[in-house]
């Protein structure tokens, strides 16, 4: 995930303060391509995980599970306020603990944002409940409301929807604690009754407005932009399509809560087909959903006051009030009259007739709070105020599921109370237990899908085949199942042919398997689908350069380097691809002998290079360019920089070793050549360079010129025998590791030539010429060898 694996904000070398300026994915929040998901506390928790255990996933999952356990405990504790001690609180807690919709949030590490937001959501709500119970009777009440505000802010800093807890707190205060009806709110406001209530509500409103204002300002006062595949309805030109689809999506989300039979890691693209006409039968679901919701809200609000008449006076919250409005209680729950106790006990489905010490909210009160808890935290995901970057996201339902669990519990309780026969009561109770067991089993099964990426993506093929097949292709490729990966990519493109990422991934797979013409075809399709896909330009240029089409390659690299990073989802990856394009363009100029142009391009690459780019190869090529221009101090500087950025970079060891040898520092040079061999004993190039270095050490004392690749050495078979034998050993190793590399064979032939092993030298020269018949140096050395062999009366292949 970009939020963890490639997020620079998790690394110790990144200043921790960057977390508060970047979005969830590590992109600057004010950048035009930012997702605008500002969740610094969640990112901070990831950074702590990274500091403790690196990229080991075990620690990340442990934190998620512990957070979920804490949320479940807090939710159960909050349910006790609504249902009292007993079975109903336990049922609400078990429903929440076992619900399968939570699997993505808990098993998926990035879902921690939702769990953390929910944790502080509940802490804020519990603080406000304490504020209500102590208001007017204790100075600590303002400490509790301050705690509620701070926890609400923390919840928002875990995830944006956390700020909605302030609205839920207001609903609790008005409809649960004070038990006001809708018309009583307006009347109380007009008559200036319950001023402390409205003062608390005013504080909640002011704090919520301030949080939202700061949040909007911090993200640059601009909404995020998303691709059409993220939210197809938002991209539709038809107002009717957008309206019908957006009204339908909450219905689909409620169904996932009620019957989580089909779950998926991704619901984007065409997972939920657009509703394009009124005649679409799914509109019936929409009508039924909103009708039921409105009726439930209407009857709950209509009967939400828990007024009870005693001697012609209204008793509310345990205190008499003749004007029909509640007084400010000194305690959260007051002792009731015996009659009220019996009613409350019966409502909870209990038959014990002792006096109830604490007054519990009525069914209507709980329904209002449950509906609010179900709806309000979900509002930011409805596309009502701004478009979001998803169609359905199961993790977004983590907080609203609390309202769903309360709603199911209060509904079951109402059925239990109204059931007259013992058999019906048992049936209701057993059905509820079966529902919890079903949810638990489904959660276990769904957790199995989240065991590894392959199982997860295979489970999503039914819902979102294009995305699932594409991601599965990446997994299969990482497992070296090349043919299966190719089939998966093609399956993804069958369902959605214009997916630029999938076209690129297929092209990359083909390129890595030397199917270059096919790879070029898919890279061009990817560029056609997304003209800003810099990585496709990069690999296209590399293929063209390797095919000798240098002018086409140059144009491709230049075009890539000019693509801006505005409105791109991952600007860091884009900048890395642009830097790589400039690096390869510089190499192209370097190979053509245009070293000044190469240096200019390399310097531009360094300027555009993002923080996460590994610069060692770029610095090494800078050194090479300066070396070719005989500017040795500058060359040495960049070789050292290359090794400083990556101490085990083999090419820098070799090039720096050559520079040291050239400047007379032979012992230092030998250390770098030997270090390169130690770093990778299977790399033939290391042995070749070390062999040339050994021969170079005797070149000043031996008369007679014999040319070798990259070096000129002097021939005499009798002097410096030990150095020659050592060089021969390394050249043999190099040729053995790269038997089809003509330079390795030619150099081995040259050292054998030097060591007087003329017949073996001839064999290697001839093998090198078979691979590269027009090589001038090999031809020249072979002619010299034949002259010597003829003088010694030896038979040559020429004769």
Secondary structure, 3 states (H helix, E strand, C coil): CCCCCCCHHHCCCCCHHHHHCECCCCCECCCCCCCCCCCHHHHHHHHHHHHHHCCCHHHHHHHHHHHHHHHHHHHHHHHHHHHCCCHHHHHHHHHHHHCHHHHHHHHCHHHHHHHHHHHHHHHHHHHHHHHHHHCCCCCCHHHHHHHHHHHHHHHHHHCHHHHHHHHHHHHHHHHHHCCCCHHHHHHHHHCCCCHHHHHHHHHHHHHHHHHHHHHHHHCCCCCCCCCCCCCHHHHCCCHHHHHHHHHHHHHHHHHHHHCCCCCCCCCCCCCCCCCCCCCCCHHHHHHHHHHHHHHHHHHHHHCCCCCEEECCEEEECCEEECCCCCCCCCCCCCCCCHHHHHHHHHHCCCCCCCCCCCCCCCHHHHHHHHHHHHHHHHHHHCCCCCCCCCCCCHHHHHHHHHHHHHHHHHHHHHHHHHCCCHHHHHHHHHHHHHHHHHHHHHHHHHHHHCCCHHHHHHHCCCCCHHHHHHHHHHHHHHCCCHHHHHHHHHHHHHHCCCCHHHHHHHHHHHHHCCCHHHHHHHHHHHHHHCCCCHHHHHHHHHHHHHCCCHHHHHHHHHHHHCCCCCCCCCHHHHHHHHHHHHHHHHHHHHHCCCHHHHHHHHHHHHHHCCCCCCCHHHHHHHHHHHHHCCCHHHHHHHHHHHHHHCCCCHHHHHHHHHHHHHCCCHHHHHHHHHHHHHHCCCCHHHHHHHHHHHHHCCCCCCCCEEEECCEEEECCCCCCHHHHHHHHHHHHHHHHHCCCCHHHHHHHHHHHHHCCCHHHHHHHHHHHHHHCCCCHHHHHHHHHHHHHHHHCCCCCCCC
